[in-house]
Amino acid sequence: MKPILQLYRGYANEQELIVMGHVFKRMYDYDFQKKNFKNATSIINQFRIKTIQNFDIYLKYGDQEIHTKTLDDGYFKFCIPLEKEFNFGWMEYEVSLKYNSEIILSKGSFIRPHKGNLGIISDIDDTFLISHTHNIFKKIYILLFKNVNDRKVFKDVVPHYQALSSAGRNNKEEENAFFYISSSEWNLYNFIIKFTKIHQLPRAVILLKDIKRGITDFFMSGRGNHDHKFDKIKHVLEFYPNLKYVLMGDDSQHDPILYERICKIFPVTVTAVYIRQTGKSQKETTKTILKNMQSLDVAVCYFKDSSEAIMHSKSIGIIK
């Protein structure tokens, strides 16, 4: 069976390019048109994939062809030092693998952020995608039986994110760097890409949790340890130390605690933290954490509706 090459959006700074992906022995396309039980089958199939370990992968960069191999779970990652200056914005990269005498080629994209002062890091579930994470049974039901075309964003979240994407930019071609960092697994990458395109959310680098390779893993999707989110957020802030950051999350899981840790480690880097209220009332623990962030000169907003978040962003001068 011919191997399948899946690429993810990469990112670069002045010194380094990072691109990544998976090699699959078996992979099922997510059918975006299917309804009800057919959609459930399509979602569950995303967790029935089979990966190939130690497989040869080649990245074309300039005049070079750089070689690596996949890890145990079929994941690969190229971290390439950059020797010459290149453009800003979104650009293409090319990865290939060899199977028998055939070369299988795939193109992905990566961003080198325009010079500016803003990077936005956002969670996904219950931050912009309505997921009901606090109720595991409802979350699984919606994921299984609601097609991607029927899934909803919170009201006014799109204009807020679009305003943040263009904040401080006079050129419409330029965008601030956006990162969607979630506890969802790489299995749901294509679902997330499709959803963000449907709702015209800013194009972002998406960083997810290690891929799962079994149906039983599906029922634990997005749960368990969230340290990987902290590690990935910390990595982004270290990779782009000259940006000022806006962190977007919600109070359904661990975002306030993770963001507080980030603010303590990067006391001059985080400009604002936005936490969506997912229940009927605000959580006292979240209010205490946000108050502590405020004492570090971080602007905070604990909001129910995105219209409140937009007003707050205007009041602190992030957006117009």
ChimeraX attribute file (.defattr): number of C-alpha atoms within 10 A of each C-alpha:
attribute: neighborCount
match mode: 1-to-1
recipient: residues
	/A:1	6
	/A:2	12
	/A:3	17
	/A:4	18
	/A:5	20
	/A:6	18
	/A:7	21
	/A:8	20
	/A:9	21
	/A:10	25
	/A:11	24
	/A:12	22
	/A:13	19
	/A:14	15
	/A:15	12
	/A:16	15
	/A:17	18
	/A:18	16
	/A:19	22
	/A:20	17
	/A:21	20
	/A:22	23
	/A:23	27
	/A:24	21
	/A:25	16
	/A:26	14
	/A:27	19
	/A:28	15
	/A:29	10
	/A:30	19
	/A:31	15
	/A:32	17
	/A:33	11
	/A:34	17
	/A:35	18
	/A:36	13
	/A:37	13
	/A:38	15
	/A:39	21
	/A:40	19
	/A:41	16
	/A:42	20
	/A:43	24
	/A:44	22
	/A:45	19
	/A:46	25
	/A:47	24
	/A:48	19
	/A:49	18
	/A:50	18
	/A:51	23
	/A:52	20
	/A:53	18
	/A:54	15
	/A:55	20
	/A:56	16
	/A:57	21
	/A:58	18
	/A:59	21
	/A:60	13
	/A:61	14
	/A:62	7
	/A:63	6
	/A:64	9
	/A:65	13
	/A:66	13
	/A:67	14
	/A:68	14
	/A:69	19
	/A:70	19
	/A:71	16
	/A:72	12
	/A:73	18
	/A:74	20
	/A:75	23
	/A:76	21
	/A:77	19
	/A:78	19
	/A:79	12
	/A:80	15
	/A:81	13
	/A:82	14
	/A:83	9
	/A:84	7
	/A:85	9
	/A:86	11
	/A:87	10
	/A:88	15
	/A:89	18
	/A:90	19
	/A:91	15
	/A:92	11
	/A:93	17
	/A:94	16
	/A:95	23
	/A:96	18
	/A:97	21
	/A:98	15
	/A:99	13
	/A:100	7
	/A:101	6
	/A:102	9
	/A:103	10
	/A:104	14
	/A:105	14
	/A:106	15
	/A:107	13
	/A:108	17
	/A:109	16
	/A:110	20
	/A:111	24
	/A:112	19
	/A:113	24
	/A:114	17
	/A:115	14
	/A:116	16
	/A:117	14
	/A:118	25
	/A:119	25
	/A:120	21
	/A:121	23
	/A:122	24
	/A:123	23
	/A:124	21
	/A:125	21
	/A:126	21
	/A:127	24
	/A:128	24
	/A:129	17
	/A:130	16
	/A:131	21
	/A:132	18
	/A:133	17
	/A:134	14
	/A:135	10
	/A:136	16
	/A:137	12
	/A:138	13
	/A:139	15
	/A:140	19
	/A:141	13
	/A:142	19
	/A:143	17
	/A:144	20
	/A:145	19
	/A:146	18
	/A:147	22
	/A:148	23
	/A:149	14
	/A:150	13
	/A:151	16
	/A:152	14
	/A:153	19
	/A:154	14
	/A:155	12
	/A:156	15
	/A:157	20
	/A:158	18
	/A:159	15
	/A:160	19
	/A:161	21
	/A:162	17
	/A:163	20
	/A:164	25
	/A:165	23
	/A:166	19
	/A:167	19
	/A:168	18
	/A:169	15
	/A:170	9
	/A:171	8
	/A:172	7
	/A:173	9
	/A:174	19
	/A:175	27
	/A:176	26
	/A:177	28
	/A:178	23
	/A:179	20
	/A:180	19
	/A:181	23
	/A:182	25
	/A:183	21
	/A:184	21
	/A:185	18
	/A:186	23
	/A:187	24
	/A:188	17
	/A:189	18
	/A:190	15
	/A:191	17
	/A:192	18
	/A:193	14
	/A:194	15
	/A:195	20
	/A:196	19
	/A:197	11
	/A:198	12
	/A:199	14
	/A:200	13
	/A:201	19
	/A:202	21
	/A:203	20
	/A:204	23
	/A:205	19
	/A:206	21
	/A:207	23
	/A:208	20
	/A:209	19
	/A:210	14
	/A:211	22
	/A:212	21
	/A:213	17
	/A:214	15
	/A:215	14
	/A:216	12
	/A:217	14
	/A:218	19
	/A:219	14
	/A:220	13
	/A:221	19
	/A:222	18
	/A:223	13
	/A:224	8
	/A:225	9
	/A:226	16
	/A:227	12
	/A:228	16
	/A:229	21
	/A:230	18
	/A:231	12
	/A:232	16
	/A:233	23
	/A:234	17
	/A:235	12
	/A:236	15
	/A:237	19
	/A:238	12
	/A:239	16
	/A:240	16
	/A:241	13
	/A:242	14
	/A:243	22
	/A:244	17
	/A:245	23
	/A:246	23
	/A:247	23
	/A:248	24
	/A:249	27
	/A:250	24
	/A:251	22
	/A:252	20
	/A:253	16
	/A:254	16
	/A:255	25
	/A:256	25
	/A:257	15
	/A:258	18
	/A:259	25
	/A:260	19
	/A:261	15
	/A:262	20
	/A:263	22
	/A:264	14
	/A:265	12
	/A:266	15
	/A:267	14
	/A:268	13
	/A:269	20
	/A:270	26
	/A:271	20
	/A:272	23
	/A:273	24
	/A:274	25
	/A:275	25
	/A:276	22
	/A:277	20
	/A:278	21
	/A:279	12
	/A:280	7
	/A:281	8
	/A:282	15
	/A:283	14
	/A:284	9
	/A:285	12
	/A:286	19
	/A:287	17
	/A:288	12
	/A:289	14
	/A:290	24
	/A:291	14
	/A:292	16
	/A:293	24
	/A:294	17
	/A:295	9
	/A:296	15
	/A:297	14
	/A:298	21
	/A:299	19
	/A:300	22
	/A:301	21
	/A:302	21
	/A:303	17
	/A:304	18
	/A:305	15
	/A:306	21
	/A:307	15
	/A:308	15
	/A:309	21
	/A:310	21
	/A:311	15
	/A:312	20
	/A:313	22
	/A:314	13
	/A:315	11
	/A:316	12
	/A:317	11
	/A:318	17
	/A:319	18
	/A:320	13
